[in-house]
Amino acid sequence: MLSPERLALPDYEYLAQRHVLTYMEDAVCQLLENKEDISQYGIARFFTEYFNSVCQGTHILFREFSFIQATPHNRASFLRAFWRCFRTVGKNGDLLTMKEYHCLLQLLCPDFPLELTQKAARIVLMDDAMDCLMSFSDFLFAFQIQFYYSEFLDSVAAIYQDLLSGKNPNTVIVPTSSSGQHRQRQVLGEASMEGVEASLFYQCLENLCDRHKYSCPPPALVKEVLSNVQRLTFYGFLVALSKHHGINQALGALPDKGDLMHGPSLDEELERLLVPRSPGLIQLGHASPEASWPAFPDPSRLAPLEALHHIPENDGSTEETDD
């Protein structure tokens, strides 16, 4: 059933808000790349399979990073897939390094950038060395904030640095990818200092949230985080975001921390996800009973169309409800 908010939006505005054209363009590209295979069962079935996978969040499996980060739904779907595929790491109590978590990310997205994994690890490790061990839950919630709100956090880093240097940050800040990375590395040196005044910091972030309509935490929750302290550092702010129950709920990709390892239905769902659906796929499954996580298809041999057939049933527990 259509929600009243959806009916109130003009057609073009709804299409833009839901990134419908992004998915239409991607579907057509995959259709053209796999037209010989698709001719066996028809275009209509292909589009049905494609948009079912988009709704269920499996369309991002083994895709390139540019597509995974293209829309908020893609980012949430990737977070959910990472949790579902590798939650046994946390269930077994294993501790991994940043590089090992990056290897897991690359199993789902072969060209996933190391820079993002490093930033997420820094939220957990703070002043510790980057080769220190991290629990799955600590890394996952830090990674969620860094990955989903990446552009927002680059701008936050720029604002924080301006406040530290006494500049007026109440100007439009549009950092490039490289400048955002530089800013976030630069403020790391301030992690052990007193930081900035929380109320002034919030005033700057309130304006920033208005400009980042699809990539920032709810302003009311940001205010709640900052109202609990008088001063804070940049990484102190990121840690608070990653541990905030309301922000996790608003994003909707992951369950609460207490429920992260629960749910036997997820084990059955993962088995369905990894069952080979065509002769072109590598035989999947555990290499041994002691394996901590499942084997995956070789992305170089997995056609985009074949990836669409890895579709688990949606458990409905944390999926977005306003689509």
Beta strands, then each sheet from edge to edge (+ up, - down):
strand 1: 95-96
strand 2: 134-135
strand 3: 196-197
strand 4: 231-232
sheet 1: 1+ 2-
sheet 2: 3+ 4-
end
